[in-house]
Amino acid sequence: MRKKEHIYTHALLAEVTRYLIENDTMSAEMLSAYDAVETRPASIHKSKQNHREAIMILSSAIESSLTEDHTGNPEQSLNR
């Protein structure tokens, strides 16, 4: 992907993450690794690799929050 596509994907995942946090599906504490990266979608001066790393962190956090059931059991996925 090109840098512009990475930035777009990063912005999209950031919005999904914000939505999940607002609806109590994801806790803000799950984003400590993302906060440590210090790359936001608006950080257009950052490298493509920085945005790729942020995308991987956000997608992993989203997946983790969506695969946990309401009791906090990560073993049970949404598809079951």
PyMOL commands that set and color helices and strands:
alter all, ss='L'
color gray80, all
select helices_A, chain A and resi 3-22+28-37+48-67
alter helices_A, ss='H'
color red, helices_A
deselect
rebuild
show_as cartoon
